[in-house]
Amino acid sequence: MSKRIIACTLISFALVGCMDDKKVETVDFYKEHSEQRKAVLDECQKNPTNAKIDGNCENATKAERIMRRKSGSRSLQVDTSKPFNS
């Protein structure tokens, strides 16, 4: 039993050591730095699996939403002049 605990502990330390130590920028940073925001969002789209756990993807996405709301831009343009046919 104790051998399993030791093995799990060692594996956990090894996995933590392999994690990327890149800095996670804030939402405010990405609001102020549009080029970096766009670059991060491009990378997040290329690797959606990592995007779910990457703090930079989350913060850049939040910043993008805020900036779009401020500018009145929408990510999806809908033509409301034509009726919807189901």
Buried (B, 14 or more C-beta within 10 A) or exposed (E): EEEEEEEEEEEEEEEEEEEEEEEEBEBEBBBEBEEBBEEBBEBBEEEEEEBEEBEBBBBBBBBBEBBEEEEEEEEEEEEEEEEEEE
